Amino acid sequence: MMIRQLFDLETSTYTYLVADPVAGVAALIDPVREQVDRDLQLLRELGLTLTHVLETHVHADHVTAAGTLREKTGATTYASGAGAPCVDVHLRHGDTVQVGAITITARATPGHTDDSMSFSVPGAVFTGDALLIRGCGRTDFQNGNAAQLYESITQVLFALPDDTLVYPGHDYRGRLVSTIGEERRFNPRLAGKSREEFVAIMDQLGLPPPKYIDIAVPANRGCGVTPTA
Amino acid sequence: MMIRQLFDLETSTYTYLVADPVAGVAALIDPVREQVDRDLQLLRELGLTLTHVLETHVHADHVTAAGTLREKTGATTYASGAGAPCVDVHLRHGDTVQVGAITITARATPGHTDDSMSFSVPGAVFTGDALLIRGCGRTDFQNGNAAQLYESITQVLFALPDDTLVYPGHDYRGRLVSTIGEERRFNPRLAGKSREEFVAIMDQLGLPPPKYIDIAVPANRGCGVTPTA
């Protein structure tokens, strides 16, 4: 299994290439529209065919490349059933996606948004904006729910082995990867915190609205190519 | 062996933590002064003692954290003999540095600057600004020399196995890692190019001077704490 992490500097978004180099097939998780050329070039150079595009949720801070990549490569697009209506396949908790010899397992982790899903492979989990490095996604829009996020992180993600690599959807301080064990022990919003304490922390964040939410959410419900209401 | 890649968003600089978690010791390669708190927190949380700080060269685009880290942790600082006079140990091509069970080998790769060194561990090489992803460091200041850089890349770095991970000093397009095989085949300045063609490419880049060179180079010759002439 090959995992390549990619970064969009404008929005601090991580995209992940997960590939079976022997079978010559690849999935992209959370690709960014402005990076389509970069990502297609990398796939070409690595001799990989893009077969799957997975979205962890309907993003509010950048526009997905899912629709463009589907048009250009024929890849199948995936998201939660509560997610973008435009995707080809809506996943439920526990569903698996097969990329060559790699089994990707969908794990519903709502709370940042109601459609948030994490995707796990042996030894690693792609957490979108549910669990970030020493942080987590905000819960004050898109049907976010702090109590639900607490359950998603502590019951679903923290149930994974401690040495599981955590690949988040963003980081704003230049950290690229963490582990479940690190986040269980050192995430300041979660380590030793009850659900009530977590909810209180999230309720007091007082963050400004995301700059691009009014553009990004409708665009992403249309896979970045067909804005929908 | 644990490798953690870290990113400074302001200067697009990569810092690398290379650790032996069993022995509880770590090296930092090319730490950035503005990220000292982040990096010390990570070391603390991972239960690692910083024993070594390695500089790939005297940087022109950011100020090193080497001196500050030495003061705060007692770590020993390393660079090329042609590099910053402030470091504790000047390395020559082929010298090794032992971090717990990990042997780091110094490989002189001058050309971007006359003091440029790459550092290799089994399966990976930290190339500083000698070899970048699908590019290379510029050669028009600090005794840079394009012909010399061509030799460093093609004779020293490309002599490593094709599957060796290439961890560069920077990337400006959100790419984090490459391999020797990829760069041999797809680096547009080097793949299929003669030394003369490479020198011609480098001579025609016409880049503006780095914004911080007049501050960064003297600061870095003093390990980021004592500016020197």
Boltz contact constraints between the chains, C-beta under 6 A:
constraints:
  - contact:
      token1: [A, 5]
      token2: [B, 176]
      max_distance: 6.0
  - contact:
      token1: [A, 6]
      token2: [B, 174]
      max_distance: 6.0
  - contact:
      token1: [A, 7]
      token2: [B, 174]
      max_distance: 6.0
  - contact:
      token1: [A, 8]
      token2: [B, 174]
      max_distance: 6.0
  - contact:
      token1: [A, 9]
      token2: [B, 174]
      max_distance: 6.0
  - contact:
      token1: [A, 38]
      token2: [B, 173]
      max_distance: 6.0
  - contact:
      token1: [A, 45]
      token2: [B, 186]
      max_distance: 6.0
  - contact:
      token1: [A, 173]
      token2: [B, 38]
      max_distance: 6.0
  - contact:
      token1: [A, 174]
      token2: [B, 6]
      max_distance: 6.0
  - contact:
      token1: [A, 174]
      token2: [B, 7]
      max_distance: 6.0
  - contact:
      token1: [A, 174]
      token2: [B, 8]
      max_distance: 6.0
  - contact:
      token1: [A, 174]
      token2: [B, 9]
      max_distance: 6.0
  - contact:
      token1: [A, 176]
      token2: [B, 5]
      max_distance: 6.0
  - contact:
      token1: [A, 186]
      token2: [B, 45]
      max_distance: 6.0
